[in-house]
Amino acid sequence: MIGEAVNGIRTVATLTLEKRLVANYLAGLEDTWAEEHKAAMVGGFASGYSEFIFMGVDALLFYVGALMVDAGTSQCYDGALVQT
């Protein structure tokens, strides 16, 4: 019976400290969050830029190829164009 009473006291004491523990935890995260946010933004920008370069080169090649086919200056097909 004494053990249950002590456990009950510990539970109540822990529940009353909840707000303070959460405040301390959030305060500790503020510095880390700012650093990680900056790193995530830089990494996201670098990833997006590299994808833009790869896709942009592909798009440019398709565009130039289409212009060459349209003008008849492309020698890739030599009359083997697929008609759909």
N, C-alpha and C positions, 0 to 999 in steps of 0.2 A: 504494500500500500504506500509506503514512503517513496519507493521507486517511481510509482505512477505519479505521485505528487511532484517529485523533482522533475520528471519528464514534462509534466504539464506546465511547470514554472518555466522551464527552458523553452517550450513552445511559445508561450506568451511573450517571453523576453525576445525571442527571435522575431516574432511577428511585429513587435513594436519597433524593432530596428530596421524593418524592411525599407522604409522611405529613406533613411540615412544611407543604407547600403546601396540602394539604387542610385542615389545622388552621387555617392563616391565613385561608383562604377561608371556612370555617365561622364563625370568630370575626368576620369582617367582616359576615357575614349576620345575626348575632344582633340587632343594633340595628335593621337594616332590617326583619327579619322581625317584630319586635315592633310596629313602627309600622304596617306593612302589615296585620298581623293585626287590629289595632284598627280600622283603616279598613275592612277587609273586614267585620268584625262589625257596625259601624255601618251600612254600606251594605246589608248583608243584612237587618238589622232594619228599616231604612226601607223597603226593597223589600217585605218580607213584610207590614209594617203597611199599606202602601198597597194591596196586593192584598187584604188582609183587609177593608179599608174598602169597596173596590169590590164584592167578593163578598158582604160582609155586607149592603150596601144592596140588592143584587139579591135575596138570600135573604129579606130582610125584606119587600120588595115582593111577591115571590111568595107569601109566607106570608099577608100581609094580603089580597092578591087572592084567595087560596084561601078565607080566612075569609069574605070578602064574597060570593063565589060560593056557598059553602055556606049562608050565611044568606039568600041571595036578595036582597041589597041592591046587588048589582053591576048597573049599567045599561049595561055595555059590550056585552053580547051581545044583549040584548032578545029572548030566545028562540032565539037562533042557536047554542046550545050544541052542541058536537060530541059525539056519543055513540060510544064505542068499545067 
